[in-house]
Amino acid sequence: MSTEESRHVYRLHSTLELPLEDLHDHIDEATYPDGVSDVEITRRNNTLILKAVAEDETVSKYTPTAQLKASVTENRVYEEDPDERHNSFRWDEDEEDEIESELVEYAAFKGDRETVLQNSLLQYEMFLVLCKIAEAAEKGTLTAITEFDDELEATRIVEGEPRPADIEVVEGPRDHSSSQGGVNWRDNKFISD
């Protein structure tokens, strides 16, 4: 795992959603990055955990590898858009027909790095798995700043489509005069020598 030192995920924000069935199909057919032999999916109530299985057999089974965490939600999916149906005129119908629908479970990878991507061993590799999931998702956005071989990279995937992204360094909300508003501990009359 010597390459682990040169790969980091610094910032990550995700609003990805995809049907749980599509996620399982994607994971079953996926090819994983070097270092990851498989991804185990575990469900605990409404939480889904995708855990990396290390190729390196010297890694203890008690060492926590990187994992992706998603919440599972149910959404009703209609065959016909109910808004369009109400806007159309139907003179010949006395009763309103029931619109065909079904409940579909979705995996929602929503939040920042610590919420979505946890543990450091194989973290960059699991980030690459998340990028492939983002490309399979039709809804949501994935943005990230990563480092690979001492180079910062920006990633942005919107509704399944990779988009150009840049890293911009800007001054934060603090200004230079903020040091004036703090407590000067050296000249504080309440602290004695």
N, C-alpha and C positions, 0 to 999 in steps of 0.2 A: 504494500500500500504506500509506496514511496511517492506516488503521484498525488496522493491525498493532500500533501502540503502545498501544492501549487494550484489547487482548485478550490475556490470558495464561492459561496452565494452570500452576497452582502445585503441586498435588498430584494424583496419579492412581494408582489401584491397580486392576488388572484380573485376573480369573481366568476370562475368557470362553473358551468353546470352542464351535465350530460346525463342521458338516461342510464340508470344503473346497468341495464342489460347491455348497452353499447360499451360501457366501461369494461365489463367482464369480457366481452368479445375482444376488445382492444388489447387487454392484458394477456388473454390467451394466445393471441396471434403476434404479440410484440416481440421484437428482438431487442435485447437489453444492452446497455453500454458495457464496456470492459469493466470488470470488477463486480458486476451483478449477474448472478446466474439465474435468478428467478425473483418474482415479486409475489409475496403471499398476501392474500386479501382476507382480512378478518372483519367481521361485523359485530359490534356490541351495541345493541338497541338501535339508536339512530346515528351511530358513528361508524364510519368505515375507515379502516387503517390498511394502507398498502405498504408493506414492509419489505425492504431489500434483503435478499439472501446473498451473502458474500460468496464470490468464487474462491477466495482465499480460505482454505480449510484450516489455517492456523488461527483464524479469528474464533475466539471462544463463543459458544452458543449463548453465553450470558452477556456478551458485548452488544449494546444496543446499536443496531444499524439504522441508517436514515429511513424515515417513514413519511408517507404522505397521509394527511388526515382530511377527511371529508365528512360533511353531515349528509344524512339521507333524508330527503323530503319527498312528499307525494304531491303530484300535480295532476289535475284532471285535464286530459287531452281530448278535445272534441274533433270529430271527423269533419265537421263543417263549422266555420266560425259563427258563433251565436249572434254576434253583432250584425253580421251581414244578413243572417236569416231574418232578424227582426226588421231590418231596413227594407227588405224586399216585400212587394205586394203579392199576396196569395189570396185571390178572391174565391177560388174554388175550394178552399179548405175550411171546413167548419171547426174541426178540432186541431189544435196545434200538436204536431207530432213531437215525440221525444227525440232530442238530438243524440245520436250515437256518441258515447264517450267511454273512456276507461281511465282508471287511476294508474299513473306511471310513476315509479320511484326514480328519483334523480339523485346523483352524487353531486354535491356542491362543495367545490374546493374554494372556500371564501375566507379571505383574511390575509394577514401579512406573514412573513417568513416563519415566525415561531408558531403560528397557528396551523399553517398548511404543511410546512416542511420541518421535521424535527430530527434531532440527533445529528452528530457530525460525521460519523463513519459512513462513507459513500454518499454524502450529502449532494455533491455536485452531480454524481451519476443519477441520483433520484430526481434531481432537478431536470436532467435531460429526459427522464421518463415523464415527468410532469409536462414538459414542452410537447412531447408526442401526444399526451392526453389533450392538451390545449388545442392541438391541430385537429384532433378528432371531434372536439366539442363545437357545437354550432352556436353556443351562447356563452358570453362572458369574455373577459380579457385577462391576460397574464402579462405582467411587466416585471422585469428583474434587472439587477446589475450583478454580474458575476465576474470572477477573475479566473483566467486560464492561462498558465505560463506567463505570469506577471503582466498580462494585458487585461484591462477592464473591457467587458462586453455588455452591451445593452440588448435586452430581449423584449420584444413586444409582439404578442399574438392576440388578434382581435377576431372573435367569432370564427375560429378555426383557421385564420389566415395570418401567416407571419407578415409583419409590417416593419418598415424601417424604424430604427430607434437610435437616439444619440444620448450620450451622457453629457450633462451640462452641469458645471460647477457654479453654484451661485452662493452669495452670502446669505447666511441664515437669518432668522428673525432678530437675532441679537445685534445691537450696534456697538460701536467702540466705546460709547459713553456709559455702557451698562456697568462698568467697574466703579463708576462714581456713585451709583445707587446702592452698592453693597455695604456691609458693615466692615469698618476698618478695625480689625481685631487688635492691632498693635497699639492703637491709641484709645482703647476702650477703658473708661474710668471704672467700669465694674469688674474688670479683671486685674487682679494684683499680681505682682511678680512673685 
